[in-house]
Amino acid sequence: MYYLKEYLVTSDLRKYVNGSTRGKLNLNALEKIPILHPEYTEQSKIAKIISTWDKAIELKEKLIEEKREFKIGLMQKLLKGEMRSPEFAGDWKKVVIGDIFEEVKRINDDISMDLDILTISAKHGFLSQKDKFSKIIAGSSLKKYTHLLQNEFAYNKGNSKTAPFGCIFKLDIKEGLVPFVYICFRPTQTIDVDFFDFYFKHGLLDRQLKRIITSGARSDGLLNVSKNHFFNIKISLPSIEEQKKIGLTLKLIQNEIDYLVDELTQLKEQKKGLMQLLLTGIVRVEVD
C-alpha cells in the first residue's frame, strides 16, 4: 500500500480528474490509471528506501519546530530583560518610541524611479505587491507612497489572525515603496536595528497598541491608530552594547533555523527526484 500511495502521489493524474472547478477522482477513473507494478519484493524495497527519506524529513521538521520554540522562549526573556548577561547591570531606560525614532515622510514624488512596490504580510514581512496579489494594486495612489530605505521600519495597521494589532517590519533591501497608510519611521539615534527588528516582530507593542486603538477596523480594514499615539508608546531601552548582544544572539539562532529550513527543502527535492527514478523503473533496486 505504501508503494501504491507514493506512486499515485508522484503521478500526473490531471487527465483522470473530472470537473472544472473542484476536480474529483472517482472510482471509475481511478481504475483506469496505469501503474508500473514490479514484483512485491522490489515494491517493498522501494517503499523502505522512500520511508527512510520520510523519516529524515520528519526529524528535520521536528528539529526546526524545536528550534523555533526555543527562539520564541529566548526572545521573550531577552527582549524583556528577564535574562541578562552578567556584564550588563542597571535598569533599562524608559523611553517613548518618538524619543528614538522619527516618522519617515519621504514621498514618492518621482514616479519614474524603478523601485519595488511593496506590501507587508504578517507572516512573511515585506513582499512585492506582484508576488502577493499577482499585480500592482497601487494604481493612481502610487505617487503618494512612502519611499522607504534599508533599515527603516514600517507599521502595517491592517489586522489579521496572525497579527490582530498590526505588524512592524524592518526593510532589508536597499529601498522600496510602501503604502502611505503605513506608519513609517527611522532611528534618530544609535540603535541596533536587529534588536528592534526582533522586538517589533515579537509583538511586544501589542498590549499598548490594543489600548490606543480607538475603535475596530475601518472600512479599508485598517486599525484606528493615530501617529501621535503610536510615537508615544512606551518601551524599555537597554544600552546600545546590550542591544547589540541581544540582536546578535537572536540573529544567530534565526540563521541556524534558516539553514535547517534550506536543508529540509533540499531533502524534499532529493526525495522527489529519487521517487521519480524508483517509481518509473529508471533506476532499479537490488532485491534478495
Backbone bond lengths (Angstrom), bond angles and torsions (degrees), N, CA, C in turn:
res aa  C-N    CA-C-N  psi(-1)  N-CA   C-N-CA  omega(-1)  CA-C   N-CA-C  phi
1 M - - - 1.467 - - 1.527 111.43 -
2 Y 1.343 116.99 -37.51 1.462 120.03 -179.97 1.523 110.11 -62.94
3 Y 1.342 115.70 -42.12 1.475 120.17 178.43 1.528 109.74 -59.58
4 L 1.339 116.93 -46.48 1.460 121.72 -178.01 1.527 111.32 -63.22
5 K 1.315 116.07 -42.83 1.467 120.20 179.46 1.529 110.95 -60.18
6 E 1.329 116.18 -48.50 1.461 120.01 -178.56 1.529 111.00 -66.16
7 Y 1.337 116.27 -34.77 1.466 119.63 179.12 1.529 110.43 -63.47
8 L 1.324 116.28 -45.69 1.460 120.50 -178.92 1.531 111.58 -67.72
9 V 1.348 116.67 -36.10 1.458 120.80 179.89 1.518 110.99 -62.23
10 T 1.312 117.16 -37.10 1.465 121.05 -176.61 1.524 113.37 -90.00
11 S 1.324 117.85 -5.44 1.467 120.77 -177.37 1.530 111.08 -88.26
12 D 1.327 115.88 151.93 1.463 122.02 175.11 1.532 107.69 -87.12
13 L 1.314 116.27 104.75 1.468 121.18 -173.55 1.531 112.39 -103.64
14 R 1.329 116.86 11.08 1.465 119.37 -173.62 1.526 113.19 -59.11
15 K 1.305 118.14 -36.99 1.468 119.30 -177.48 1.528 112.87 -73.58
16 Y 1.336 116.90 -10.73 1.467 120.39 178.53 1.529 111.99 -99.80
17 V 1.331 115.98 -3.21 1.466 121.02 -177.04 1.525 109.95 -89.61
18 N 1.322 116.71 134.76 1.466 122.99 178.18 1.526 109.86 -102.75
19 G 1.353 115.30 147.63 1.459 120.07 177.93 1.514 110.79 100.34
20 S 1.341 116.16 140.71 1.460 120.78 -176.59 1.527 112.59 -93.85
21 T 1.332 117.46 -33.17 1.463 120.05 -177.70 1.530 111.08 -93.19
22 R 1.316 116.32 -59.89 1.468 120.78 176.43 1.522 108.26 -115.03
23 G 1.330 114.51 98.04 1.465 119.26 -176.39 1.515 112.57 -64.27
24 K 1.328 116.45 142.54 1.466 122.33 178.09 1.518 109.49 -127.49
25 L 1.300 114.96 143.16 1.464 121.75 176.50 1.524 106.97 -111.89
26 N 1.354 115.89 96.18 1.468 118.79 -176.86 1.522 110.79 -83.77
27 L 1.326 115.44 174.26 1.458 121.37 -174.71 1.518 111.94 -63.32
28 N 1.336 117.44 -39.76 1.469 120.24 -179.72 1.524 110.81 -61.99
29 A 1.327 116.29 -43.63 1.458 120.04 179.15 1.521 111.21 -67.56
30 L 1.336 115.89 -38.32 1.458 120.82 -179.30 1.525 111.15 -61.65
31 E 1.324 116.25 -38.09 1.466 120.58 -178.75 1.527 112.86 -69.37
32 K 1.337 116.69 -17.16 1.472 120.17 -178.21 1.527 112.80 -93.08
33 I 1.333 117.57 -4.85 1.462 120.14 -178.78 1.520 109.72 -73.41
34 P 1.353 118.27 121.10 1.464 120.66 177.88 1.525 110.60 -72.90
35 I 1.305 117.03 138.68 1.455 121.87 -177.77 1.526 109.41 -130.26
36 L 1.334 115.91 130.08 1.461 120.14 172.28 1.526 107.42 -70.85
37 H 1.321 114.93 128.99 1.458 118.84 -169.11 1.519 110.33 -128.15
38 P 1.339 117.65 84.88 1.464 119.17 176.37 1.531 110.95 -71.07
39 E 1.317 115.93 173.39 1.463 119.74 176.59 1.524 110.75 -59.63
40 Y 1.316 115.70 153.84 1.460 121.17 -174.61 1.530 111.73 -56.43
41 T 1.343 116.78 -39.26 1.468 119.60 -179.11 1.531 110.88 -63.35
42 E 1.358 116.25 -37.74 1.463 119.19 178.40 1.522 110.64 -72.06
43 Q 1.344 117.11 -37.50 1.456 120.44 175.25 1.537 110.53 -57.28
44 S 1.331 115.32 -45.81 1.464 120.82 -178.21 1.522 111.23 -63.24
45 K 1.339 116.80 -39.70 1.459 120.59 -179.59 1.534 110.17 -67.41
46 I 1.339 115.71 -42.43 1.471 119.87 178.16 1.535 110.14 -62.55
47 A 1.336 115.79 -44.93 1.464 120.52 -179.79 1.527 111.04 -61.12
48 K 1.328 116.57 -38.46 1.465 121.15 -179.74 1.529 110.73 -66.46
49 I 1.344 116.76 -40.66 1.468 120.84 179.08 1.526 110.13 -63.62
50 I 1.331 115.98 -46.72 1.469 120.25 -177.97 1.526 110.61 -65.81
51 S 1.336 116.96 -39.57 1.469 119.95 -179.44 1.525 111.13 -65.22
52 T 1.329 116.94 -29.27 1.467 120.48 176.07 1.531 110.26 -64.05
53 W 1.338 116.15 -40.89 1.465 120.23 176.48 1.525 110.66 -66.96
54 D 1.326 116.37 -38.48 1.468 120.10 177.91 1.528 111.09 -60.36
55 K 1.331 116.06 -40.63 1.464 119.85 179.65 1.525 111.21 -66.50
56 A 1.344 116.22 -38.91 1.465 120.40 178.27 1.525 110.17 -64.19
57 I 1.326 116.68 -41.02 1.466 121.48 178.12 1.528 110.32 -65.18
58 E 1.324 116.18 -43.19 1.467 120.49 179.98 1.527 111.36 -62.03
59 L 1.335 116.81 -41.99 1.466 120.90 179.34 1.523 111.02 -65.46
60 K 1.340 116.15 -39.68 1.463 120.30 179.18 1.537 110.42 -65.71
61 E 1.324 116.86 -40.82 1.468 120.95 178.11 1.528 110.65 -63.55
62 K 1.329 116.22 -40.08 1.463 120.66 179.16 1.524 110.73 -65.24
63 L 1.336 116.66 -41.09 1.461 120.99 179.41 1.526 110.98 -64.27
64 I 1.333 116.83 -41.35 1.464 121.24 178.51 1.525 110.19 -62.10
65 E 1.330 116.27 -44.12 1.466 120.11 179.79 1.527 110.99 -63.20
66 E 1.327 117.12 -40.72 1.465 120.84 178.73 1.525 110.84 -64.42
67 K 1.337 116.55 -41.25 1.464 121.04 178.90 1.529 110.70 -64.51
68 R 1.322 116.50 -39.86 1.470 120.15 179.68 1.522 110.67 -65.97
69 E 1.333 117.04 -41.36 1.461 120.13 178.59 1.526 110.82 -65.28
70 F 1.337 116.06 -39.80 1.465 120.61 177.20 1.518 110.63 -62.02
71 K 1.335 116.04 -43.02 1.469 120.62 -179.82 1.525 111.13 -62.77
72 I 1.340 117.06 -43.01 1.461 120.96 179.84 1.531 110.53 -61.35
73 G 1.333 116.49 -44.97 1.463 120.31 179.24 1.519 112.28 -64.01
74 L 1.341 116.05 -40.62 1.461 120.31 179.84 1.527 111.04 -68.74
75 M 1.337 116.64 -40.65 1.460 120.65 177.10 1.517 110.68 -58.26
76 Q 1.319 116.39 -43.74 1.464 121.52 -178.99 1.527 110.55 -56.87
77 K 1.328 116.19 -41.33 1.468 120.17 -176.80 1.528 112.12 -79.44
78 L 1.337 116.38 -42.58 1.470 119.26 -176.09 1.524 112.21 -71.99
79 L 1.329 116.58 -43.64 1.462 119.89 -174.56 1.526 113.13 -74.61
80 K 1.334 116.50 -15.48 1.467 120.39 175.92 1.521 112.35 -102.43
81 G 1.327 116.63 -0.12 1.459 120.15 179.91 1.505 113.65 76.47
82 E 1.342 117.70 15.50 1.458 120.99 179.56 1.527 111.59 -78.31
83 M 1.338 117.15 -21.96 1.459 123.02 174.77 1.529 107.28 -127.57
84 R 1.322 116.13 123.97 1.462 119.90 -176.30 1.526 110.47 -134.48
85 S 1.323 115.25 150.42 1.464 120.50 175.33 1.519 109.02 -73.24
86 P 1.337 117.41 147.45 1.479 120.05 -175.78 1.519 114.33 -61.84
87 E 1.353 118.37 -21.63 1.470 119.44 -178.77 1.520 113.07 -77.08
88 F 1.343 116.89 -7.80 1.464 119.76 -179.69 1.527 109.73 -110.05
89 A 1.313 114.91 133.00 1.467 120.00 -179.64 1.528 108.71 -139.16
90 G 1.305 115.50 167.49 1.461 120.06 179.61 1.515 112.01 89.84
91 D 1.330 114.62 156.19 1.460 120.52 -178.51 1.527 110.79 -73.19
92 W 1.326 114.87 151.15 1.454 119.52 173.83 1.528 108.65 -72.59
93 K 1.325 114.80 149.03 1.455 121.65 -177.75 1.531 110.85 -77.28
94 K 1.323 117.33 136.27 1.459 121.95 176.55 1.536 109.44 -88.90
95 V 1.320 115.91 121.54 1.469 120.96 179.76 1.524 108.24 -137.59
96 V 1.330 115.40 169.18 1.460 119.69 169.87 1.524 106.98 -106.89
97 I 1.329 116.71 158.06 1.457 120.58 -176.83 1.527 111.58 -53.62
98 G 1.340 115.75 -38.20 1.459 120.12 -179.12 1.519 114.30 -66.27
99 D 1.345 117.99 -13.55 1.468 120.45 176.89 1.520 112.10 -74.52
100 I 1.309 116.82 -28.69 1.469 119.82 -174.21 1.527 113.26 -120.94
101 F 1.339 116.90 -7.83 1.463 121.36 178.14 1.524 109.45 -130.69
102 E 1.321 115.56 155.13 1.460 121.29 172.88 1.517 109.02 -132.74
103 E 1.329 115.62 155.77 1.457 120.42 -178.56 1.529 110.72 -66.76
104 V 1.323 116.40 139.89 1.466 121.94 171.84 1.527 107.26 -88.35
105 K 1.322 116.70 118.74 1.463 121.35 -178.57 1.525 111.51 -113.89
106 R 1.304 116.03 21.91 1.460 122.11 -177.69 1.530 109.54 -75.67
107 I 1.317 117.05 103.99 1.461 121.80 -175.18 1.530 110.63 -90.52
108 N 1.323 116.14 149.12 1.462 121.75 179.12 1.528 109.41 -75.70
109 D 1.333 116.28 74.41 1.462 119.12 -178.11 1.528 112.62 -85.06
110 D 1.334 116.30 -10.75 1.467 119.96 177.18 1.521 108.04 -113.70
111 I 1.342 116.76 87.08 1.466 120.37 -174.83 1.520 112.56 -72.07
112 S 1.345 116.56 -3.92 1.463 118.87 177.16 1.520 111.57 -79.92
113 M 1.357 117.30 -12.93 1.461 120.38 -179.98 1.520 110.14 -66.81
114 D 1.308 116.14 135.82 1.462 121.19 -178.48 1.525 109.15 -90.01
115 L 1.341 116.71 81.56 1.454 121.96 -176.98 1.522 110.38 -113.76
116 D 1.345 115.82 151.21 1.459 120.58 175.16 1.520 109.62 -65.26
117 I 1.324 116.68 133.88 1.460 121.88 176.83 1.524 106.55 -98.79
118 L 1.324 115.37 116.39 1.457 120.83 -165.96 1.524 112.87 -114.74
119 T 1.307 114.29 158.94 1.456 122.98 169.70 1.517 106.83 -134.77
120 I 1.325 117.26 166.14 1.467 120.45 179.90 1.520 109.67 -113.91
121 S 1.327 115.68 125.41 1.459 123.03 173.67 1.521 108.05 -101.21
122 A 1.327 116.71 135.15 1.462 120.13 -179.81 1.527 111.76 -61.31
123 K 1.321 117.32 -30.23 1.467 121.00 -178.31 1.520 112.61 -86.99
124 H 1.334 116.68 -34.91 1.462 119.52 -169.68 1.526 114.60 -118.43
125 G 1.313 118.91 -2.94 1.450 120.40 -179.22 1.514 112.18 78.22
126 F 1.321 117.20 -144.48 1.460 121.36 -177.57 1.522 110.73 -69.32
127 L 1.332 115.55 130.13 1.457 122.63 176.00 1.521 108.85 -133.80
128 S 1.322 116.04 150.62 1.457 120.09 172.05 1.527 108.55 -66.31
129 Q 1.321 117.16 138.98 1.473 119.58 176.47 1.523 110.68 -59.22
130 K 1.317 116.81 -33.21 1.472 119.97 178.28 1.520 110.70 -63.17
131 D 1.347 116.51 -40.84 1.457 120.32 -179.03 1.519 111.78 -68.84
132 K 1.338 116.94 -39.93 1.470 119.97 -175.89 1.526 112.91 -81.27
133 F 1.337 116.66 -41.34 1.462 120.10 -173.88 1.526 113.63 -110.59
134 S 1.339 116.96 0.22 1.470 123.63 -177.04 1.527 112.32 64.68
135 K 1.333 116.30 14.11 1.459 121.06 177.15 1.527 108.80 -168.12
136 I 1.330 116.16 166.67 1.465 120.87 174.20 1.521 108.13 -86.47
137 I 1.346 116.64 121.05 1.464 120.50 -175.99 1.525 111.97 -99.26
138 A 1.327 117.52 0.33 1.464 120.19 -175.02 1.524 112.67 -63.84
139 G 1.340 116.86 -41.30 1.458 120.27 179.88 1.520 112.20 61.35
140 S 1.332 115.84 -141.81 1.466 121.02 -176.19 1.523 112.54 -70.50
141 S 1.355 117.53 -15.36 1.464 120.11 -178.92 1.523 112.16 -79.19
142 L 1.329 117.76 -1.80 1.461 121.20 -176.94 1.523 112.18 -56.27
143 K 1.325 117.96 -35.91 1.465 121.00 -178.28 1.533 111.86 -67.57
144 K 1.346 117.19 -15.07 1.466 120.11 177.55 1.532 111.84 -96.82
145 Y 1.309 117.30 -3.93 1.461 120.67 -178.81 1.530 110.72 -61.70
146 T 1.337 115.53 151.62 1.463 120.92 178.83 1.526 110.05 -85.74
147 H 1.330 115.08 134.26 1.462 121.79 177.84 1.528 107.81 -89.02
148 L 1.321 115.76 105.58 1.467 121.45 -175.03 1.530 109.52 -101.70
149 L 1.333 115.79 140.24 1.460 121.86 179.49 1.525 110.83 -108.57
150 Q 1.317 115.21 163.45 1.467 121.88 -179.27 1.530 111.32 -52.58
151 N 1.333 115.61 138.67 1.474 124.48 179.11 1.526 113.83 70.06
152 E 1.335 117.26 12.53 1.452 120.93 168.23 1.527 108.47 -96.02
153 F 1.333 117.03 159.50 1.459 122.50 -172.63 1.529 111.32 -113.18
154 A 1.333 114.75 154.22 1.462 120.12 174.91 1.525 109.22 -138.53
155 Y 1.339 114.98 136.85 1.466 122.02 178.06 1.524 108.55 -106.58
156 N 1.334 115.49 113.05 1.459 121.65 174.75 1.526 107.78 -86.09
157 K 1.337 117.05 113.73 1.466 121.66 -175.89 1.529 113.01 -80.56
158 G 1.317 117.10 3.42 1.461 119.74 177.28 1.517 110.71 -72.57
159 N 1.319 117.80 132.78 1.462 120.25 179.69 1.521 110.36 -93.98
160 S 1.319 116.10 154.82 1.462 122.74 179.60 1.517 108.01 -155.33
161 K 1.318 117.13 174.04 1.467 120.22 177.73 1.518 110.53 -63.22
162 T 1.335 116.52 -37.33 1.464 120.91 179.66 1.522 111.53 -70.96
163 A 1.329 116.80 -38.34 1.476 121.35 -177.30 1.522 109.19 -136.02
164 P 1.323 118.15 82.23 1.471 121.24 -175.83 1.532 113.92 -63.59
165 F 1.339 117.65 -19.21 1.458 120.46 -179.92 1.533 111.47 -113.37
166 G 1.317 115.49 21.54 1.449 120.44 -178.49 1.516 111.58 86.67
167 C 1.333 117.18 -179.07 1.459 120.28 -176.77 1.524 110.36 -147.98
168 I 1.325 114.55 151.74 1.467 121.67 -178.42 1.519 109.21 -123.61
169 F 1.339 116.34 132.31 1.460 121.05 178.24 1.522 110.44 -134.98
170 K 1.320 114.52 154.08 1.463 122.86 175.74 1.522 108.78 -94.65
171 L 1.331 116.38 138.75 1.461 120.38 177.89 1.528 109.07 -79.97
172 D 1.332 116.86 122.31 1.459 121.44 -178.19 1.522 112.89 -94.81
173 I 1.330 117.75 -24.83 1.460 120.06 178.97 1.528 110.08 -81.78
174 K 1.343 117.29 174.46 1.460 121.47 -174.05 1.523 112.74 -60.89
175 E 1.326 118.23 -46.01 1.460 121.62 179.95 1.521 109.84 -167.67
176 G 1.319 115.94 165.92 1.458 120.87 178.86 1.520 110.02 -174.12
177 L 1.334 115.89 171.87 1.458 121.95 178.46 1.520 109.42 -108.73
178 V 1.334 116.20 134.63 1.465 121.03 179.99 1.524 108.56 -127.45
179 P 1.335 118.13 154.60 1.466 121.55 -178.61 1.532 111.96 -54.41
180 F 1.328 116.01 140.70 1.464 120.97 -177.02 1.523 112.44 -67.53
181 V 1.344 117.66 -14.15 1.468 119.89 178.65 1.528 111.65 -78.32
182 Y 1.334 118.12 -13.16 1.462 120.22 175.24 1.529 108.99 -71.95
183 I 1.324 116.28 148.71 1.460 120.35 170.27 1.525 107.06 -91.07
184 C 1.318 116.04 112.38 1.463 121.20 -176.79 1.526 109.57 -106.44
185 F 1.325 117.04 141.59 1.457 119.50 -176.57 1.531 111.36 -152.28
186 R 1.320 114.56 157.16 1.462 121.93 -178.32 1.519 109.06 -136.31
187 P 1.339 117.83 156.17 1.466 119.97 -178.94 1.522 112.36 -70.71
188 T 1.327 116.15 144.60 1.469 121.82 176.74 1.526 110.98 -106.69
189 Q 1.321 117.09 -4.64 1.452 121.45 176.23 1.518 108.53 -143.72
190 T 1.312 116.28 172.58 1.465 120.34 -176.90 1.521 110.70 -66.70
191 I 1.306 115.49 118.94 1.462 121.95 175.63 1.525 107.87 -135.28
192 D 1.321 117.18 168.18 1.460 121.45 172.06 1.533 107.66 -98.07
193 V 1.331 116.44 111.38 1.467 119.82 -174.30 1.525 111.93 -65.19
194 D 1.333 117.72 -28.83 1.470 119.37 178.09 1.525 110.85 -67.43
195 F 1.339 116.84 -39.96 1.465 120.86 177.18 1.524 109.70 -57.60
196 F 1.340 116.91 -49.43 1.457 119.75 -176.87 1.528 111.89 -73.68
197 D 1.312 117.69 -27.74 1.461 120.17 175.12 1.528 109.96 -60.39
198 F 1.329 116.45 -47.90 1.467 120.51 178.04 1.533 110.70 -68.71
199 Y 1.322 117.03 -38.32 1.468 121.81 -178.98 1.527 110.38 -58.27
200 F 1.322 116.19 -49.08 1.467 119.99 -177.94 1.532 111.42 -71.45
201 K 1.338 116.82 -42.20 1.477 119.98 -179.58 1.527 111.71 -61.56
202 H 1.315 116.05 -32.93 1.462 120.36 -176.68 1.526 112.32 -75.20
203 G 1.335 116.55 -4.37 1.464 119.82 176.06 1.507 114.55 76.21
204 L 1.333 117.57 27.38 1.458 119.60 -178.08 1.525 112.89 -72.49
205 L 1.325 117.21 -8.00 1.469 119.81 174.93 1.529 112.49 -93.40
206 D 1.321 117.21 -6.68 1.468 120.28 -170.57 1.524 113.41 -55.87
207 R 1.327 116.66 -43.76 1.468 119.27 -176.61 1.533 110.81 -61.34
208 Q 1.323 116.30 -40.75 1.468 119.60 179.84 1.524 111.88 -77.27
209 L 1.326 117.04 -34.45 1.458 119.72 175.89 1.525 110.64 -61.58
210 K 1.323 115.92 -38.91 1.461 120.46 178.71 1.526 111.15 -59.22
211 R 1.336 115.51 -36.51 1.464 119.80 -177.66 1.528 112.64 -74.08
212 I 1.336 117.47 -30.12 1.469 119.20 -175.05 1.526 113.17 -95.32
213 I 1.330 117.77 -5.41 1.467 120.08 175.54 1.529 107.76 -71.69
214 T 1.314 116.50 118.80 1.468 120.18 -172.05 1.515 113.49 -77.69
215 S 1.326 117.85 -24.27 1.466 121.29 177.12 1.516 107.79 -163.33
216 G 1.316 116.64 -172.89 1.460 120.71 179.67 1.515 112.06 -68.40
217 A 1.320 114.70 -173.73 1.460 120.60 -179.41 1.523 110.74 -63.99
218 R 1.332 116.01 145.34 1.452 121.47 177.90 1.519 109.55 -78.16
219 S 1.323 115.48 -179.63 1.472 119.65 -179.77 1.519 111.94 -62.81
220 D 1.354 117.23 -25.08 1.462 120.27 178.13 1.520 112.08 -88.46
221 G 1.334 117.08 6.45 1.462 121.08 176.82 1.512 114.65 84.96
222 L 1.345 118.08 1.39 1.460 121.15 -178.18 1.523 111.09 -92.00
223 L 1.324 115.72 147.73 1.453 121.41 176.35 1.533 110.06 -77.91
224 N 1.316 115.99 149.26 1.468 120.75 178.76 1.531 109.41 -84.40
225 V 1.309 115.39 88.17 1.463 122.14 177.46 1.522 107.84 -123.78
226 S 1.319 118.04 115.92 1.460 120.64 179.74 1.526 109.81 -79.18
227 K 1.326 115.79 151.52 1.462 120.64 178.65 1.522 110.60 -62.85
228 N 1.310 116.55 -38.68 1.458 120.38 -179.56 1.521 111.23 -60.76
229 H 1.324 116.16 -46.51 1.464 120.22 178.75 1.521 110.99 -65.31
230 F 1.329 116.21 -39.32 1.465 120.19 -178.74 1.524 110.44 -61.77
231 F 1.329 117.82 -48.35 1.465 120.41 -176.42 1.527 112.65 -73.80
232 N 1.325 117.41 -5.61 1.463 121.05 175.65 1.522 112.82 -102.52
233 I 1.328 116.47 8.78 1.467 119.99 174.72 1.532 109.30 -67.22
234 K 1.324 116.87 134.18 1.460 121.91 -177.68 1.531 111.10 -87.94
235 I 1.320 115.82 138.93 1.459 121.51 175.29 1.522 108.99 -137.19
236 S 1.336 116.06 161.19 1.468 121.53 175.62 1.524 108.03 -99.64
237 L 1.324 116.11 129.91 1.456 121.12 -172.35 1.528 111.10 -117.62
238 P 1.344 117.70 115.12 1.462 119.94 174.07 1.527 110.37 -76.49
239 S 1.302 116.95 172.05 1.459 120.82 176.78 1.527 109.58 -63.68
240 I 1.323 117.71 160.26 1.451 121.56 -178.99 1.532 110.23 -61.26
241 E 1.334 117.59 -34.54 1.469 120.57 178.93 1.526 110.86 -65.01
242 E 1.331 116.11 -41.86 1.466 119.18 179.95 1.525 110.44 -72.23
243 Q 1.335 116.51 -36.88 1.472 119.81 174.50 1.530 110.36 -55.58
244 K 1.329 116.36 -47.82 1.464 121.12 -177.31 1.521 111.20 -62.60
245 K 1.328 117.53 -41.20 1.462 120.22 -179.08 1.527 110.74 -66.41
246 I 1.333 116.55 -43.60 1.460 120.25 178.59 1.523 110.34 -64.43
247 G 1.341 116.57 -46.20 1.462 120.77 -179.87 1.508 112.04 -59.59
248 L 1.345 117.24 -43.13 1.468 121.21 -179.77 1.523 110.94 -66.52
249 T 1.328 116.77 -43.11 1.472 120.75 179.64 1.521 111.22 -57.64
250 L 1.328 116.54 -48.41 1.463 120.95 -178.05 1.525 111.66 -70.32
251 K 1.324 116.31 -33.35 1.465 119.61 179.32 1.525 110.52 -67.76
252 L 1.328 117.26 -39.21 1.464 120.82 178.71 1.523 111.14 -63.57
253 I 1.337 115.94 -39.78 1.473 119.47 177.76 1.521 110.07 -66.18
254 Q 1.346 116.77 -42.21 1.462 120.03 178.72 1.528 111.15 -63.67
255 N 1.328 117.09 -38.36 1.466 120.64 177.42 1.525 110.99 -62.58
256 E 1.327 116.14 -38.43 1.462 120.49 178.03 1.529 110.70 -64.90
257 I 1.338 116.12 -41.51 1.467 120.46 177.86 1.528 110.30 -63.69
258 D 1.337 116.25 -44.40 1.471 120.51 179.23 1.528 110.77 -60.27
259 Y 1.330 116.70 -39.17 1.474 121.07 178.68 1.531 110.65 -64.20
260 L 1.327 116.12 -42.55 1.462 120.26 178.90 1.527 111.25 -65.25
261 V 1.333 116.85 -38.25 1.466 120.75 177.38 1.525 110.41 -63.35
262 D 1.333 116.54 -40.24 1.472 120.04 176.57 1.526 110.69 -62.93
263 E 1.316 116.53 -41.62 1.472 120.55 177.76 1.531 110.56 -62.18
264 L 1.339 116.26 -40.77 1.459 120.51 178.66 1.529 111.12 -62.32
265 T 1.324 116.02 -43.53 1.465 120.51 178.07 1.519 110.64 -60.32
266 Q 1.329 116.95 -42.15 1.458 121.12 178.85 1.523 111.35 -64.47
267 L 1.343 116.15 -41.72 1.468 119.91 177.95 1.525 111.58 -59.46
268 K 1.325 116.08 -44.05 1.461 120.21 -179.41 1.528 111.21 -65.57
269 E 1.337 117.01 -39.02 1.463 120.63 178.08 1.523 111.05 -67.52
270 Q 1.344 116.06 -39.92 1.458 120.32 178.54 1.530 111.03 -64.79
271 K 1.338 115.96 -41.07 1.461 119.53 178.21 1.525 109.98 -63.55
272 K 1.331 116.70 -42.25 1.459 121.43 179.75 1.533 110.98 -59.76
273 G 1.340 116.38 -44.82 1.463 119.97 179.26 1.514 111.74 -66.57
274 L 1.332 116.20 -40.30 1.462 120.11 179.60 1.522 111.23 -64.24
275 M 1.337 116.55 -42.28 1.463 120.66 178.48 1.520 111.28 -61.46
276 Q 1.331 115.47 -40.16 1.460 119.70 179.97 1.528 110.66 -60.17
277 L 1.324 116.27 -37.64 1.472 120.47 -179.73 1.528 111.79 -75.36
278 L 1.341 115.99 -45.09 1.463 119.97 -175.14 1.522 113.09 -73.32
279 L 1.338 116.91 -39.97 1.461 120.14 -173.52 1.524 112.74 -82.98
280 T 1.313 117.13 -7.41 1.487 119.96 176.42 1.517 110.81 -107.09
281 G 1.334 116.24 -1.55 1.474 118.74 178.81 1.511 114.28 80.02
282 I 1.351 117.52 4.99 1.469 119.58 177.84 1.514 109.89 -63.89
283 V 1.314 115.49 -40.52 1.469 121.73 173.36 1.510 108.34 -115.37
284 R 1.300 116.46 127.74 1.476 121.57 -179.34 1.524 109.47 -103.34
285 V 1.299 115.66 150.30 1.468 120.70 178.02 1.521 109.73 -104.17
286 E 1.299 114.94 148.88 1.467 119.59 177.02 1.520 109.44 -80.03
287 V 1.293 115.74 136.31 1.473 120.46 177.93 1.513 108.87 -120.02
288 D 1.311 115.72 152.11 1.470 120.17 -179.24 1.531 110.69 -70.89
